């Protein structure tokens, strides 16, 4: 991070400090976008994004596989709800 000014370093740090909330919001928005997507190409791209976000949010692998096998937006919405209700919690990184 030596290439960044102190101000830029602060912005980058705050981004990563809040990344979980940003990922949760993006996953929630993906549910809506999946319901509204018309082309198959767009749906494929959205599902790829959803899979990556679920992995970053530490959703259990079995749950990710279940969601991706059915590719049902309602099942993905249930995952989002579980994250928001605290049933799926991201593991803390070891420092």
GIVENCOR-V329941 format. One record per pair of residues at least 12 apart in sequence whose ideal C-beta (glycine too) atoms are under 10 Angstrom apart, sorted by sequence separation. I is the first residue (numbers start at 1). J is the second residue. D is the distance in Angstrom with one decimal. If there is no record, write none. Layout:
BEGIN
i	j	d
I	J	D
I	J	D
END
This chain:
BEGIN
i	j	d
1	13	8.9
33	45	9.7
34	46	5.3
52	64	10.0
63	75	9.2
67	79	6.0
33	46	5.6
34	47	7.4
51	64	6.4
54	67	7.0
66	79	9.1
50	64	9.1
51	65	9.7
54	68	8.6
31	46	9.3
34	49	9.8
63	78	9.5
64	79	8.5
30	46	5.6
33	49	9.0
34	50	7.6
51	67	8.0
63	79	6.5
29	46	9.9
30	47	8.5
33	50	9.4
50	67	7.4
51	68	5.8
50	68	8.1
30	49	6.0
31	50	8.2
60	79	9.9
63	82	8.4
29	49	9.9
30	50	5.0
47	67	8.9
48	68	9.5
59	79	6.1
47	68	6.9
50	71	9.1
59	80	9.9
27	49	8.6
54	76	8.3
57	79	8.8
26	49	7.6
27	50	6.4
30	53	7.1
50	73	9.2
53	76	9.9
57	80	9.6
59	82	8.4
26	50	9.0
30	54	9.8
47	71	5.7
59	83	7.5
27	52	9.7
28	53	9.7
46	71	9.7
51	76	9.9
54	79	6.7
58	83	9.5
63	88	7.7
26	52	9.8
27	53	4.6
47	73	9.5
50	76	6.0
53	79	9.9
54	80	9.5
57	83	6.2
26	53	5.8
27	54	6.9
44	71	9.2
46	73	9.1
53	80	9.8
25	53	9.8
43	71	7.8
60	88	7.5
23	52	9.1
24	53	8.3
27	56	9.3
47	76	8.7
50	79	8.8
54	83	9.0
59	88	5.6
23	53	5.1
26	56	9.7
27	57	6.9
43	73	9.3
46	76	9.6
50	80	9.6
53	83	10.0
58	88	7.2
22	53	9.6
23	54	9.0
26	57	9.8
57	88	7.1
58	89	7.5
59	90	9.1
23	55	9.8
24	56	9.9
27	59	9.1
57	89	9.3
58	90	4.5
23	56	5.4
24	57	6.6
57	90	5.8
58	91	5.4
22	56	10.0
23	57	5.5
54	88	9.1
56	90	8.3
20	56	8.2
37	73	9.1
19	56	7.7
20	57	6.8
34	71	8.5
36	73	9.6
19	57	9.7
20	58	9.2
34	72	9.0
35	73	5.3
34	73	4.1
35	74	9.0
33	73	9.0
34	74	9.6
32	73	8.5
35	76	9.9
31	73	5.5
34	76	6.9
35	77	8.9
30	73	8.5
31	74	8.5
34	77	9.0
31	75	9.8
31	76	5.4
32	77	9.1
30	76	7.2
31	77	4.7
30	77	9.8
31	78	9.6
28	76	9.5
31	79	8.9
27	76	7.6
28	77	8.4
31	80	5.9
27	77	9.6
30	80	8.6
31	81	9.7
29	80	9.6
27	79	7.6
28	80	5.0
27	80	5.5
28	81	9.3
25	80	9.7
28	83	8.7
24	80	7.4
27	83	7.3
28	84	7.9
27	84	9.9
24	83	5.7
23	83	9.2
24	84	7.1
20	83	9.2
24	88	9.9
24	90	9.3
23	90	9.0
20	89	9.8
20	90	5.5
19	90	9.7
END
